[in-house]
Amino acid sequence: MSSPADSMSSRPAATPRRRLRVALARRFDAWAAARHPAGSSTRLTHRNVYILPTRAGWMFAALVLVLLVLSINYQLNLGYLLTFLLAGSALMAMHVTHHNLRGLTLSARAGDGLMHQGQTAALSLLLQAGTRDRWGLGLRPDAARPAAPGRPHPVGDWVWTDCPRGGDTQVTLHWTPPQRGLLPWPRLTVESQYPLGVWTAWSRWQPHGELLVLPAAEHPAPPLPPARPTPGKGPALARGGGEADGVRPYRSGDPPRQVLWKKLAHSDELASRDSAQPLAQAELWLDFAALPARLDTEARLSRLCAWVLAADRAGVPYGLQLGAQRVTVATGAAHRQRCLRLLALYPGPLLATGAQARSKGAA
């Protein structure tokens, strides 16, 4: 039976080569982001389309080199013909692959920008081909941050499509946010290996927009907490069972200033004013500090999120207390949105705008 030490040693460690690749990728992303600013739409040009040989392309180059050496050694005229024919085809493929992306226009159309943690967000893209047909276009969203130190970024699935000249193509990309908070949309990668697959041309672009990721609502959630009595609010009730208008029969010991002397002159009945006291009104408060201590921060936020949604569906007035942050008791869609936004951004450092995320990537 293997020991814990053996299992730890069997885990893949971050090799120097992997660390070098990650460092080079981050430096390239920072350099490419400066040449390709974020926005709601972009047009791919020679400044932001890059091309390199694929793995198959390197094998193809090695094959052409071997054919060239054999043709030189054995003075094969047909070998020269085949070698230069293959090399010329590869060079022409490089031109076609690069132009398959150059001139393409991408426009991002984000959704409502509101979702729960663990759900998948959808980003709609509109591709405009322009004056040329575009074949074999691949698009993929990259994560905003690495899943763990020393590991590559989690990425979405590739979506492949063609775009005919003069037409528009709608593409939907799916992405799962790594955490709750106000997150920028992930950077997108668009690439093509058309026509031979020996070259890959790609571009990286950051769509403009933010996504508010709410805590995952606890399911099943416990019932709503009992309402708290709040004195000083609510209708008035006459002390001692008096009438609703604040007048009661005179009782021995009432001060003279409370006696209704005018009423005594008209009806010969002695009456006194009633010192009304407000009833205590019960209010529903969803308090972060009142939850069980065994629950961690995310579990508490998950329960509060479920309670906010349950109270809103039931139409019950409720308030939210998150430490020093407080939302007064109310109802309605605007009140629900305010409470959910407060839960998503708690305790504040999770608020990351697109500019902050890009500056972190550049660092």
Legacy VTK file of the C-alpha trace (Angstrom):
# vtk DataFile Version 3.0
C-alpha trace
ASCII
DATASET POLYDATA
POINTS 363 float
0.000 0.000 0.000
1.435 3.346 -0.983
2.142 5.917 1.684
1.051 9.588 1.545
4.622 10.527 0.748
4.577 8.220 -2.268
1.311 9.709 -3.492
2.701 13.218 -3.098
5.864 12.313 -4.954
3.803 10.805 -7.779
2.072 14.112 -8.471
3.396 15.936 -11.521
5.635 18.746 -10.348
6.099 22.003 -12.182
9.220 21.370 -14.249
11.520 24.221 -15.319
10.335 23.758 -18.896
6.695 24.150 -17.841
7.496 27.215 -15.766
9.364 28.707 -18.721
6.413 28.057 -21.022
3.990 29.679 -18.567
6.255 32.724 -18.171
6.639 33.098 -21.944
2.877 32.713 -22.458
2.136 35.439 -19.900
4.679 37.778 -21.448
3.254 37.157 -24.902
-0.316 37.767 -23.655
0.729 41.081 -22.113
2.465 42.112 -25.342
-0.486 41.008 -27.496
-3.019 42.770 -25.240
-1.201 46.066 -25.784
-1.529 45.624 -29.572
-5.119 44.380 -29.417
-7.153 46.444 -26.923
-10.416 45.251 -25.416
-13.737 46.368 -26.850
-17.190 45.281 -27.907
-15.922 44.523 -31.444
-12.589 44.098 -33.195
-11.139 43.603 -36.663
-8.234 41.217 -37.132
-5.314 42.787 -39.015
-1.661 42.005 -39.653
-0.864 43.619 -36.284
-2.812 41.107 -34.203
-2.772 37.879 -36.248
0.147 35.552 -35.518
1.255 32.385 -37.293
3.543 29.461 -36.453
4.008 25.905 -37.760
1.935 23.185 -36.153
3.405 19.913 -34.943
2.425 18.402 -38.275
4.097 21.373 -39.950
7.416 20.670 -38.217
7.191 17.038 -39.309
6.419 18.215 -42.826
9.491 20.490 -42.779
11.651 17.572 -41.600
10.307 15.431 -44.457
11.084 18.143 -47.025
14.618 18.456 -45.601
15.188 14.696 -45.879
13.917 14.691 -49.465
16.267 17.577 -50.281
19.282 15.758 -48.846
18.421 12.553 -50.713
17.929 14.446 -53.966
21.312 16.133 -53.591
23.128 12.899 -52.740
21.609 10.843 -55.534
21.122 13.656 -58.068
17.420 12.885 -58.460
15.728 15.395 -60.745
12.296 14.094 -59.829
13.343 14.347 -56.172
14.151 18.027 -56.671
10.791 18.504 -58.336
8.914 16.816 -55.494
10.907 18.654 -52.811
10.337 22.127 -54.192
6.722 21.328 -55.036
6.068 20.384 -51.401
8.021 23.399 -50.085
6.126 25.749 -52.392
2.816 24.258 -51.282
3.744 24.853 -47.643
4.714 28.486 -48.333
1.477 29.071 -50.232
-0.458 27.447 -47.355
1.170 29.928 -44.946
-0.194 32.816 -47.004
-3.683 31.286 -47.207
-3.793 30.434 -43.486
-2.841 33.952 -42.430
-5.349 35.556 -44.797
-8.071 33.241 -43.553
-8.101 35.308 -40.324
-6.927 38.678 -41.561
-9.884 41.010 -42.134
-12.298 39.005 -39.965
-14.531 41.129 -37.679
-15.739 39.852 -34.291
-18.505 41.450 -32.224
-19.337 40.293 -28.695
-22.891 40.171 -27.422
-22.933 39.283 -23.735
-26.030 37.979 -21.962
-27.750 39.474 -18.925
-24.467 39.409 -16.979
-25.959 37.673 -13.924
-25.499 34.038 -12.919
-24.742 31.755 -9.973
-21.360 30.223 -9.241
-20.981 26.843 -10.919
-23.281 27.723 -13.796
-22.098 28.125 -17.375
-22.156 31.551 -18.966
-22.912 32.040 -22.664
-21.166 34.622 -24.823
-22.562 35.263 -28.303
-20.178 36.288 -31.060
-21.034 37.688 -34.468
-18.456 36.904 -37.159
-18.361 39.058 -40.296
-16.297 37.529 -43.090
-15.969 40.560 -45.352
-14.903 39.940 -48.955
-13.432 36.427 -48.493
-14.757 33.070 -47.407
-13.444 31.921 -44.027
-13.002 28.204 -43.448
-12.176 26.164 -40.384
-12.394 28.954 -37.783
-11.935 27.812 -34.198
-12.928 29.900 -31.164
-12.349 29.214 -27.488
-12.653 31.199 -24.231
-9.698 31.071 -21.855
-10.073 31.318 -18.080
-9.383 34.590 -16.288
-6.868 33.032 -13.895
-5.095 29.683 -13.433
-6.908 26.916 -11.584
-3.888 26.216 -9.355
-0.305 27.498 -9.072
1.958 25.993 -11.704
-0.923 24.589 -13.745
-2.177 25.825 -17.112
-5.291 27.938 -17.431
-8.565 26.022 -17.623
-10.105 26.633 -21.004
-13.425 26.089 -22.663
-14.185 23.805 -25.564
-13.339 24.708 -29.129
-16.199 25.798 -31.371
-15.517 25.370 -35.083
-17.389 27.167 -37.835
-17.183 28.512 -41.373
-18.109 32.029 -42.411
-19.106 32.731 -46.039
-18.131 35.979 -47.713
-20.485 38.900 -47.269
-22.410 37.101 -44.532
-22.638 36.993 -40.755
-22.208 33.909 -38.586
-23.500 33.616 -35.025
-21.380 31.585 -32.591
-22.087 30.906 -28.901
-19.196 30.193 -26.539
-19.639 28.688 -23.079
-17.457 29.462 -20.064
-17.644 28.512 -16.375
-16.364 31.322 -14.090
-13.770 30.144 -11.546
-15.234 32.146 -8.627
-17.983 34.541 -7.606
-17.691 38.304 -7.870
-17.658 40.876 -10.638
-15.483 39.240 -13.299
-14.465 40.397 -16.768
-15.336 38.247 -19.732
-12.514 35.816 -20.539
-10.003 36.463 -23.264
-10.908 34.706 -26.515
-8.670 32.779 -28.876
-9.562 32.527 -32.558
-7.414 30.362 -34.798
-7.329 28.565 -38.119
-5.214 25.790 -39.672
-6.880 25.907 -43.058
-5.994 24.619 -45.658
-3.257 22.023 -45.003
-2.925 22.025 -41.206
0.820 22.725 -41.315
0.393 26.309 -40.081
-1.745 27.721 -37.295
-2.766 31.376 -37.370
-4.336 32.782 -34.224
-5.308 35.959 -32.437
-6.204 36.810 -28.840
-8.924 39.314 -27.942
-10.551 40.532 -24.701
-14.280 41.331 -25.142
-15.439 44.316 -23.158
-17.959 43.531 -20.437
-18.359 42.192 -16.916
-20.245 39.292 -15.415
-21.708 39.351 -11.910
-21.335 35.833 -10.498
-23.583 35.229 -7.483
-22.942 32.633 -4.769
-24.399 29.227 -5.489
-27.806 29.044 -3.813
-27.953 26.290 -1.171
-30.288 23.451 -2.167
-32.186 22.338 -0.283
-32.036 25.365 1.995
-33.501 25.428 5.535
-36.669 27.467 6.170
-36.432 31.210 6.526
-35.387 32.415 9.997
-38.089 33.821 12.306
-38.838 37.522 12.063
-37.369 39.801 14.731
-39.598 42.214 16.683
-38.566 45.811 16.095
-40.097 48.263 18.582
-40.957 51.787 17.537
-42.671 50.842 14.280
-46.210 49.866 13.503
-49.719 51.015 14.457
-50.529 52.613 17.791
-52.541 50.775 20.459
-54.083 52.467 23.495
-52.502 51.330 26.742
-54.864 49.547 29.067
-57.318 48.559 26.346
-58.432 52.096 25.549
-60.300 53.117 22.448
-58.575 53.489 19.134
-59.043 57.282 19.052
-56.779 57.769 22.120
-59.583 58.565 24.565
-60.445 56.475 27.626
-62.514 56.942 30.789
-60.861 58.926 33.520
-58.940 56.893 36.091
-57.922 58.111 39.493
-54.384 59.393 39.387
-54.436 60.728 35.825
-52.562 64.042 35.617
-54.754 67.116 34.973
-53.049 67.846 31.633
-54.434 64.578 30.219
-58.033 65.300 31.258
-60.342 66.368 28.405
-62.006 69.379 30.058
-63.888 70.435 26.926
-65.549 67.030 26.700
-66.509 67.295 30.351
-68.276 70.621 29.628
-70.389 69.082 26.862
-71.178 65.593 28.149
-70.576 65.770 31.886
-68.293 62.723 31.501
-64.749 62.845 32.710
-62.301 61.380 30.190
-58.563 61.355 29.696
-56.220 61.212 26.789
-54.581 57.828 26.274
-50.768 57.780 25.998
-50.561 55.503 22.962
-47.639 53.101 22.573
-46.521 51.636 19.251
-46.714 47.926 18.732
-43.526 45.971 18.037
-43.442 45.043 14.344
-41.807 41.775 13.291
-39.187 42.181 10.523
-37.306 39.447 8.643
-33.558 40.021 8.788
-31.073 37.768 7.011
-27.951 38.167 9.135
-24.552 36.770 8.163
-23.359 36.760 11.802
-26.466 34.893 13.031
-25.711 31.784 10.959
-24.094 28.739 12.643
-20.372 29.082 13.268
-19.707 25.669 11.687
-20.479 27.171 8.264
-17.617 28.824 6.425
-17.962 32.078 4.513
-19.000 30.542 1.197
-21.549 28.253 2.867
-23.095 31.223 4.692
-23.294 33.272 1.514
-24.849 30.306 -0.264
-27.550 30.019 2.412
-28.227 33.762 2.429
-28.540 33.714 -1.359
-31.127 30.926 -1.147
-33.036 32.830 1.550
-33.065 36.048 -0.474
-34.558 34.209 -3.445
-37.088 32.388 -1.233
-38.224 35.580 0.509
-38.534 37.369 -2.831
-40.671 34.568 -4.284
-42.913 34.632 -1.194
-43.236 38.428 -1.310
-42.039 38.779 2.294
-40.263 42.053 3.226
-36.698 41.282 4.287
-33.414 42.968 5.079
-29.809 41.833 4.717
-26.985 42.294 7.235
-23.412 41.527 6.143
-21.101 42.758 8.851
-21.072 46.547 8.625
-23.031 46.474 5.354
-26.788 46.670 5.748
-29.733 46.703 3.354
-32.962 47.903 4.936
-36.157 45.876 4.861
-37.986 46.129 1.543
-39.355 44.076 -1.344
-39.220 44.135 -5.118
-36.846 43.287 -7.956
-34.519 46.230 -7.303
-34.193 45.243 -3.653
-33.454 41.635 -4.632
-30.776 42.735 -7.100
-29.158 44.947 -4.481
-29.002 42.119 -1.938
-27.659 39.590 -4.463
-24.998 42.034 -5.647
-23.897 42.593 -2.061
-23.605 38.829 -1.545
-21.624 38.393 -4.763
-19.102 41.116 -3.917
-18.660 40.240 -0.241
-16.176 40.998 1.324
-15.082 43.465 -1.362
-11.714 42.151 -2.665
-13.628 39.890 -5.057
-14.576 42.988 -7.041
-12.315 42.749 -10.096
-12.948 45.012 -13.044
-11.687 44.284 -16.503
-8.865 46.799 -16.127
-7.709 45.208 -12.883
-7.764 41.750 -14.394
-5.760 42.907 -17.410
-3.210 44.604 -15.179
-2.796 41.389 -13.182
-2.289 39.442 -16.395
0.309 41.919 -17.563
2.167 41.629 -14.263
LINES 1 364
363 0 1 2 3 4 5 6 7 8 9 10 11 12 13 14 15 16 17 18 19 20 21 22 23 24 25 26 27 28 29 30 31 32 33 34 35 36 37 38 39 40 41 42 43 44 45 46 47 48 49 50 51 52 53 54 55 56 57 58 59 60 61 62 63 64 65 66 67 68 69 70 71 72 73 74 75 76 77 78 79 80 81 82 83 84 85 86 87 88 89 90 91 92 93 94 95 96 97 98 99 100 101 102 103 104 105 106 107 108 109 110 111 112 113 114 115 116 117 118 119 120 121 122 123 124 125 126 127 128 129 130 131 132 133 134 135 136 137 138 139 140 141 142 143 144 145 146 147 148 149 150 151 152 153 154 155 156 157 158 159 160 161 162 163 164 165 166 167 168 169 170 171 172 173 174 175 176 177 178 179 180 181 182 183 184 185 186 187 188 189 190 191 192 193 194 195 196 197 198 199 200 201 202 203 204 205 206 207 208 209 210 211 212 213 214 215 216 217 218 219 220 221 222 223 224 225 226 227 228 229 230 231 232 233 234 235 236 237 238 239 240 241 242 243 244 245 246 247 248 249 250 251 252 253 254 255 256 257 258 259 260 261 262 263 264 265 266 267 268 269 270 271 272 273 274 275 276 277 278 279 280 281 282 283 284 285 286 287 288 289 290 291 292 293 294 295 296 297 298 299 300 301 302 303 304 305 306 307 308 309 310 311 312 313 314 315 316 317 318 319 320 321 322 323 324 325 326 327 328 329 330 331 332 333 334 335 336 337 338 339 340 341 342 343 344 345 346 347 348 349 350 351 352 353 354 355 356 357 358 359 360 361 362
